[in-house]
Amino acid sequence: MKKGKVFGKGQIAVGVMVVALAAAIWLNAKYLPSSTKYLGEASYVSGTAEEEAVQTGAKAETSEDYFTTAKKERDKAREEACETIEEVLKDSKLSEKDKASALAKIEEIGGRIESESNIEALLKAKGFKKVLAVISDSGISIVVKSEGLTSAQTLQIQDIVTNETNITLGKIKIIPIV
């Protein structure tokens, strides 16, 4: 070893790494809440683990409330759309082509309502307690009350949807809710 040289390049590199590691640990401890044990672990905002629904907004919503509310909102939106179309049809300045287009839209909405009702009834017959079907221009969303769906249940839902509509499998979205 040369006289007068206290630290070598290797020792300086190790020292810099130790300081960087210490800084990383300090930053992690500072910005990670102390109540979180594991990264990504869920925590309740207010309440206990025994509650059925975790309050995330102004009011906690159970799955029963979700299905009832969603069906009411869907029906209200459809009624408003039909009323708008009927008002357009009452306009005397409307051409025959526009009237035919408005009538076709009403028929489309009626067909969607019928298909959704049929799908919901058939899925309830297959053993799903709560079901909501929503058909849109981009596909269909099926919301079912379930702890988790098996592959057989998923296939049943897909089979019913494809038999009742002309919607392809790629446009079927299945959402289980506890």
C-alpha positions in Angstrom: 0.0 0.0 0.0 1.3 3.4 -0.9 2.0 5.8 1.8 -0.5 8.7 2.2 -3.4 7.0 0.4 -6.2 6.4 2.9 -9.1 5.3 0.6 -9.0 3.4 -2.7 -11.4 3.6 -5.6 -13.2 0.4 -4.4 -13.7 1.7 -0.9 -15.1 5.0 -2.2 -17.6 3.1 -4.5 -18.8 0.9 -1.5 -19.1 4.0 0.6 -21.3 5.8 -2.0 -23.5 2.7 -2.4 -24.0 2.5 1.4 -25.0 6.2 1.5 -27.4 5.7 -1.4 -28.9 2.6 0.3 -29.4 4.6 3.5 -31.0 7.4 1.6 -33.4 5.0 -0.1 -34.4 3.4 3.2 -35.0 6.9 4.8 -37.1 8.1 1.8 -39.1 4.9 1.9 -39.8 5.2 5.6 -40.7 8.9 5.2 -43.2 8.6 2.4 -44.7 5.2 3.2 -47.5 5.4 5.8 -46.6 3.7 9.0 -49.9 1.8 9.1 -49.2 0.0 5.8 -47.5 -3.3 6.4 -47.1 -4.3 2.8 -46.9 -2.3 -0.4 -50.2 -2.5 -2.2 -52.2 -3.7 0.9 -55.7 -2.2 1.1 -56.7 -0.2 4.1 -60.1 1.0 5.3 -60.8 4.7 5.2 -63.2 4.6 8.1 -64.8 1.6 9.6 -63.9 -1.9 10.6 -63.1 -5.0 8.6 -66.5 -6.6 9.6 -68.5 -4.1 7.6 -70.0 -5.4 4.4 -69.3 -2.3 2.4 -66.3 0.0 2.7 -67.3 3.7 2.7 -65.4 5.4 -0.1 -67.7 8.3 -0.8 -70.4 10.2 0.9 -72.6 7.1 1.4 -71.7 3.4 1.5 -73.5 1.4 -1.2 -74.2 -2.3 -1.0 -74.5 -4.6 -4.0 -78.3 -4.7 -3.5 -78.4 -0.9 -3.7 -76.2 -1.0 -6.8 -78.5 -3.2 -8.8 -81.6 -1.2 -7.9 -80.0 2.1 -8.5 -78.4 1.1 -11.8 -81.7 -0.3 -13.2 -83.5 2.9 -12.2 -80.9 5.1 -13.8 -80.9 3.0 -17.0 -84.7 3.2 -17.2 -84.6 6.9 -16.6 -82.0 7.5 -19.3 -84.0 5.5 -21.8 -87.2 7.3 -21.0 -85.5 10.6 -21.5 -84.1 9.4 -24.8 -87.5 8.2 -26.0 -89.1 11.5 -24.9 -86.5 13.5 -26.9 -87.1 11.3 -30.0 -90.9 11.7 -29.7 -90.5 15.5 -29.4 -88.4 15.4 -32.6 -91.1 13.4 -34.3 -93.7 16.0 -33.4 -91.8 18.7 -35.4 -93.8 19.3 -38.6 -90.7 20.5 -40.5 -89.1 17.1 -40.2 -88.5 15.2 -43.4 -89.7 11.7 -43.9 -86.2 10.4 -43.9 -85.5 12.0 -40.5 -88.8 10.6 -39.1 -87.8 7.1 -40.3 -84.4 7.5 -38.6 -86.1 8.6 -35.3 -88.5 5.6 -35.5 -85.6 3.3 -36.2 -83.8 4.6 -33.1 -86.9 4.0 -31.0 -87.1 0.4 -32.3 -83.4 0.0 -31.5 -83.9 1.1 -27.9 -86.9 -1.2 -27.6 -84.9 -4.1 -29.0 -82.1 -3.4 -26.5 -84.6 -3.3 -23.6 -86.1 -6.6 -24.7 -82.7 -8.3 -25.1 -81.5 -7.0 -21.7 -84.6 -8.3 -20.0 -84.3 -11.7 -21.6 -80.7 -12.0 -20.7 -81.4 -11.0 -17.1 -84.3 -13.5 -16.8 -82.2 -16.3 -18.3 -79.2 -15.6 -16.0 -81.5 -15.6 -13.0 -82.9 -18.9 -14.1 -79.3 -20.2 -14.2 -78.9 -19.4 -10.5 -77.5 -15.8 -10.5 -79.3 -13.9 -7.8 -78.8 -10.4 -9.0 -78.0 -9.5 -12.7 -77.8 -6.3 -14.7 -77.3 -6.3 -18.5 -76.4 -3.1 -20.3 -76.2 -3.1 -24.1 -74.3 -0.2 -25.7 -73.1 0.5 -29.2 -69.6 -0.9 -28.3 -70.8 -4.2 -26.7 -72.5 -5.5 -23.6 -71.7 -5.4 -19.9 -73.1 -8.1 -17.6 -72.9 -7.3 -13.9 -73.6 -10.3 -11.6 -73.7 -10.7 -7.9 -71.1 -13.4 -7.2 -68.2 -14.2 -4.9 -66.3 -15.2 -8.0 -67.2 -16.8 -11.3 -66.1 -20.2 -12.4 -65.2 -20.8 -16.0 -68.4 -22.8 -16.4 -70.5 -19.8 -15.2 -68.6 -17.5 -17.5 -69.3 -19.8 -20.4 -73.0 -19.9 -19.4 -73.2 -16.1 -19.4 -71.4 -15.8 -22.8 -73.7 -18.5 -24.3 -76.8 -16.7 -23.2 -75.6 -13.4 -24.4 -74.5 -14.7 -27.9 -77.8 -16.6 -28.3 -80.0 -13.5 -27.4 -77.9 -10.9 -29.3 -75.6 -10.6 -32.3 -72.8 -9.5 -30.0 -69.4 -11.3 -30.4 -67.5 -12.8 -27.5 -64.9 -10.0 -27.6 -67.5 -7.4 -26.9 -68.9 -9.1 -23.8 -67.7 -7.7 -20.5 -68.6 -9.7 -17.3 -68.3 -7.9 -14.0 -68.8 -9.9 -10.7 -69.8 -7.9 -7.7 -69.7 -9.3 -4.1 
